[in-house]
Amino acid sequence: MGRKLRLTKFKELSIDDPFFDSLKAGYNGFPGWFAGKADEDLYIVDDDLGVLSGMIYLKIEEGTVEDVEPPLPEGKWLKVGTLKIEGKGTKLGERVIKKIFDTALDKSATGIYVTVFEIHESLIKLFKRYGFIEHGSKTTDNGVEVVLMRSLTIHSHDILKRYPIMCFEDRNLWLLAVYPEYHTRLLPDSILNNEPQEIVQDVSHTNTIHKIYIGKLSLTRMKKGDAVVMYRTSDKKGPAHYRSVATSICVVEETHKKRDFASVADFLSYCRPHSVFDDAELTHMFNTYNRLYTVKMTYNVAFNKRITRGKMIEEAGVPIQPRWDLKPLTKAAFDAIVEMGKINEGIIVD
């Protein structure tokens, strides 16, 4: 049974749901605060039976944030107002982090901040992994919380700490093909209009920022920091010229070849959390493929407009040959694809 991250309103939820018990216990006045937000939006995580396992409330605050010490400087801040995720063995926290960044970019925020009690060590560690730093503290009747903040105008050189912001100066640019049967399971935000939402299941590889692509292609040609335009091949329901599409951009973290793995167990341990394949499929690959490569990537942005193979040839100047599996792109072609993809302008910096 899959869990979904979806937008709803407070008034569609019941404060009596057991999910909210810990929030009511931990925050004085939570029921009153909850009631006052009746018509506001929030994201929730629930399953097919409506069982809640996560919530995230986001709001924009303009100006200086005065109720933390020291105050946050003038800016357009996305505040992560309330966040609770009940883990069930998946990486759903990463998907929520991605939603926070997506919202911040959509709202043209200059920074993000969140307050967290120190007891939530794993949550603090998760935020810090993606560039949040300890700014100070916030003291209320409920106690003292750590204030974590992330600037969206000052960028780290580290791929993860600046995520989802991308910089491709002096980097190679690639197009990488993915078969339709794997594409949406690997890249859930890139679901196409003609694909059922049920494809996106609550398993580690769909909930993570990190993706592992496995194939016989010489993926070690790619280097850390390179750009990867993900290209969903044709579903065979029409000419590839119109049915094959570029859907998203990833950034290379690392590549490996078969001999980098000491054993099939080592290979399974590495690939399992972030690939679309199950243990049996991974074992078969390791035991039967002489040529076997992996690339680990961050999933940074889905195009708002998919770009067909035809448009990439005719408008971006991508040559028909060599074949479209792992294909180098010129900067001019990459820039044209990005422009046609209608992504947030601030997500790629020079």
C-alpha positions in Angstrom: 0.0 0.0 0.0 1.7 3.2 -1.2 2.0 6.4 0.8 1.5 9.7 -1.0 2.8 13.2 -0.3 -0.1 15.5 -1.2 -1.5 19.0 -0.7 -4.6 19.5 1.4 -6.2 21.9 3.9 -6.2 21.8 7.7 -10.0 21.7 7.7 -9.9 18.4 5.8 -8.0 16.8 8.8 -9.2 15.8 12.3 -7.3 17.1 15.3 -8.4 13.9 17.0 -6.4 11.7 14.6 -3.8 9.8 16.7 -1.1 11.2 14.5 -1.5 14.6 16.2 -1.2 13.2 19.8 2.5 13.8 20.0 2.2 17.4 18.6 -0.6 18.1 21.1 1.6 16.8 23.9 4.7 18.7 22.8 3.2 22.1 21.9 1.0 24.1 24.2 -1.9 25.5 22.3 -1.5 23.2 19.3 -5.3 22.5 19.0 -6.0 26.3 18.9 -3.3 26.9 16.4 -4.5 24.0 14.3 -8.1 25.4 14.3 -6.9 28.8 13.3 -5.3 27.4 10.2 -8.5 25.8 8.9 -8.4 27.3 5.4 -4.6 27.1 4.9 -2.7 24.6 2.9 -0.4 21.9 4.1 1.3 18.8 2.8 0.4 15.4 4.3 1.6 11.9 3.9 -1.1 9.3 3.9 -1.9 5.9 2.4 -4.8 4.5 0.5 -6.9 4.1 3.7 -6.2 7.7 4.7 -3.9 6.8 7.6 -1.7 9.8 8.3 2.1 9.3 8.7 3.4 12.8 7.9 2.6 16.5 7.8 4.5 19.6 6.7 3.3 23.2 7.0 5.1 25.8 5.0 4.6 29.6 5.0 6.4 32.7 3.6 7.6 35.4 6.0 8.8 38.7 4.6 11.4 40.9 6.2 13.4 40.2 9.4 12.5 37.2 11.5 12.5 38.7 15.1 11.3 35.8 17.2 14.6 33.8 17.0 17.9 34.7 18.6 19.8 36.2 16.8 17.2 37.5 14.4 17.3 36.3 10.8 18.2 39.1 8.4 15.9 40.8 6.0 14.7 38.5 3.3 11.9 36.4 1.9 11.9 33.3 4.2 10.2 30.0 3.8 9.4 28.9 7.3 8.9 25.1 7.9 6.2 25.7 10.4 5.4 22.2 11.5 7.0 19.0 10.4 6.4 15.5 11.5 7.3 12.3 9.7 6.7 8.8 11.0 9.4 6.7 9.4 8.5 3.2 8.2 11.8 2.1 6.8 11.8 4.4 3.8 13.6 7.6 2.9 10.4 9.7 2.9 12.3 12.4 4.8 14.4 13.1 1.7 11.2 13.5 -0.4 9.9 16.0 2.1 13.2 17.9 2.0 12.8 18.0 -1.7 9.3 19.4 -1.4 10.6 22.1 0.9 13.2 23.2 -1.7 10.7 23.0 -4.6 8.3 25.2 -2.7 11.0 27.7 -1.7 12.1 28.1 -5.4 8.5 28.3 -6.6 7.9 31.2 -4.1 11.2 32.9 -4.9 12.3 32.6 -1.3 15.8 33.9 -0.4 16.2 31.4 2.4 14.5 28.7 4.5 14.4 28.2 8.2 13.1 25.6 10.6 13.0 25.2 14.4 13.7 21.8 15.9 14.1 20.4 19.4 17.6 18.9 19.9 16.0 15.6 20.8 15.2 15.1 17.1 18.8 14.3 16.1 18.0 12.4 12.9 15.9 15.3 11.6 18.6 17.8 12.4 21.2 15.6 10.7 19.0 15.3 7.6 18.6 19.1 7.3 22.3 19.7 7.8 23.2 17.2 5.1 21.5 19.5 2.6 23.2 22.7 3.6 21.2 23.9 6.7 23.4 25.4 9.4 22.7 26.2 13.0 21.8 29.8 13.2 20.7 30.2 16.8 17.7 29.3 19.0 14.1 30.0 19.6 12.7 30.0 23.2 8.9 29.6 23.8 6.8 28.1 26.6 7.4 24.7 25.0 11.2 25.0 25.5 14.3 25.9 23.5 14.5 24.9 19.9 17.5 24.9 17.5 17.1 27.3 14.5 18.4 25.8 11.3 18.7 28.0 8.2 19.7 27.6 4.6 20.5 30.5 2.3 19.2 30.2 -1.3 21.4 33.1 -2.5 24.8 32.1 -1.2 25.8 28.7 -2.6 28.2 26.1 -1.3 30.6 24.3 -3.7 29.4 21.0 -2.2 26.8 19.3 -4.4 24.6 18.2 -1.5 24.9 21.4 0.6 23.8 23.6 -2.3 21.1 21.1 -3.4 18.9 21.6 -5.5 20.9 24.5 -6.9 23.2 23.4 -9.7 26.4 24.9 -11.1 27.9 23.3 -14.2 30.9 25.5 -14.9 33.7 23.4 -16.4 31.5 20.3 -16.1 30.4 17.8 -18.8 26.8 17.7 -19.9 25.0 14.4 -20.8 21.8 12.9 -21.9 21.0 9.5 -20.3 18.3 7.2 -21.5 15.8 5.4 -19.2 13.2 2.9 -20.3 9.6 3.9 -19.6 9.0 0.9 -17.2 11.7 2.2 -14.9 11.5 6.0 -15.4 8.6 7.1 -13.1 9.5 4.7 -10.4 13.0 6.2 -10.3 12.0 9.8 -10.8 8.5 10.3 -9.2 8.2 14.1 -9.7 8.8 13.5 -13.5 5.6 11.5 -13.9 4.0 12.1 -17.3 0.4 13.0 -17.8 -0.4 9.7 -19.4 1.0 7.6 -16.5 -1.1 6.5 -13.5 -0.1 7.9 -10.1 -0.1 4.4 -8.7 3.3 3.8 -10.4 4.9 5.9 -7.6 5.1 3.5 -4.7 6.4 4.1 -1.2 9.7 2.4 -1.6 13.1 3.8 -0.9 14.1 4.6 -4.5 11.1 6.7 -5.2 11.3 8.7 -2.0 15.0 9.7 -2.2 16.9 12.6 -3.6 19.6 10.2 -4.5 19.2 7.8 -7.5 21.4 4.9 -8.7 21.2 4.1 -12.4 22.6 0.7 -13.4 23.5 -0.5 -16.9 26.0 -1.9 -19.3 26.8 1.6 -20.6 30.3 3.0 -19.7 28.9 5.3 -17.0 32.4 6.0 -15.7 32.7 8.5 -18.5 30.7 10.8 -16.3 32.4 12.6 -13.4 31.3 14.1 -10.2 29.3 17.4 -10.7 28.4 16.6 -14.3 24.8 17.4 -15.5 22.6 14.6 -16.6 19.4 15.2 -18.7 17.2 12.2 -18.0 15.6 11.0 -21.3 12.6 8.7 -21.1 12.6 6.5 -24.2 9.5 5.8 -26.3 6.7 3.7 -24.9 6.3 2.3 -28.5 2.8 3.8 -28.8 4.0 6.1 -31.6 7.2 7.4 -33.2 10.1 8.1 -30.9 10.3 11.5 -32.5 7.2 12.5 -30.5 7.1 9.9 -27.7 10.6 10.0 -26.3 11.1 12.9 -23.9 13.6 14.7 -21.7 12.0 15.0 -18.2 14.5 16.1 -15.6 18.0 17.1 -14.6 20.2 15.1 -12.2 23.8 15.7 -11.0 26.5 13.0 -10.8 27.7 12.1 -7.4 29.9 9.1 -8.2 30.3 6.2 -10.6 31.4 2.6 -10.2 32.3 -0.4 -12.3 31.7 -4.0 -11.4 35.1 -4.7 -10.0 34.7 -1.9 -7.5 32.3 -4.2 -5.6 33.9 -7.0 -3.5 30.9 -9.3 -3.8 27.2 -9.5 -4.8 26.3 -8.7 -1.2 28.4 -5.5 -1.5 26.7 -4.6 -4.7 23.2 -5.2 -3.2 24.0 -3.1 -0.1 25.1 -0.2 -2.3 22.3 -0.3 -4.9 19.2 -1.5 -3.0 18.1 1.8 -1.3 18.4 4.0 -4.5 17.7 1.8 -7.5 14.4 0.5 -9.1 15.6 -3.1 -9.1 14.8 -5.8 -6.5 17.4 -8.1 -4.9 16.8 -10.9 -7.4 17.3 -8.5 -10.4 20.4 -7.0 -8.9 21.8 -10.4 -8.2 21.1 -11.6 -11.7 22.9 -8.5 -13.1 26.0 -8.9 -11.0 26.3 -12.6 -11.8 25.6 -12.4 -15.5 26.8 -9.0 -16.8 30.4 -8.8 -17.7 30.0 -5.1 -18.3 28.2 -3.5 -15.3 28.3 0.1 -14.3 26.5 2.4 -11.8 26.1 6.1 -11.4 24.7 7.7 -8.2 23.0 11.0 -8.9 21.0 13.7 -7.1 17.5 14.3 -8.5 17.4 18.1 -8.7 14.6 19.2 -10.9 11.8 17.9 -13.1 11.0 19.9 -16.2 7.7 21.7 -16.2 7.4 21.1 -19.9 8.7 17.8 -21.3 10.9 18.1 -24.4 10.4 15.6 -27.2 13.2 14.0 -29.1 12.0 15.9 -32.2 12.3 19.2 -30.5 15.8 18.4 -29.1 16.9 17.6 -32.7 15.2 20.5 -34.4 15.4 23.2 -31.8 18.3 22.3 -29.6 20.5 20.9 -32.3 21.1 17.5 -30.7 22.5 15.2 -33.5 20.7 12.0 -34.3 24.0 10.1 -34.1 25.6 8.6 -32.0 22.7 6.8 -30.5 20.8 8.3 -27.6 21.8 6.1 -24.6 24.7 8.0 -22.8 25.2 10.9 -25.1 27.3 14.1 -24.6 25.6 17.4 -25.0 27.0 20.7 -26.1 26.4 23.7 -23.8 24.3 25.3 -26.5 22.1 22.1 -26.7 21.9 21.8 -22.9 20.9 25.4 -22.5 18.2 25.1 -25.1 16.8 22.0 -23.5 16.8 23.7 -20.1 15.0 26.8 -21.6 12.4 24.6 -23.2 11.9 22.7 -19.9 10.5 25.9 -18.2 12.3 25.3 -14.9 12.8 27.9 -12.2 15.5 30.3 -13.5 17.3 30.4 -10.2 18.0 26.7 -9.9 21.1 26.8 -12.3 23.8 29.3 -11.4 27.0 30.3 -13.2 
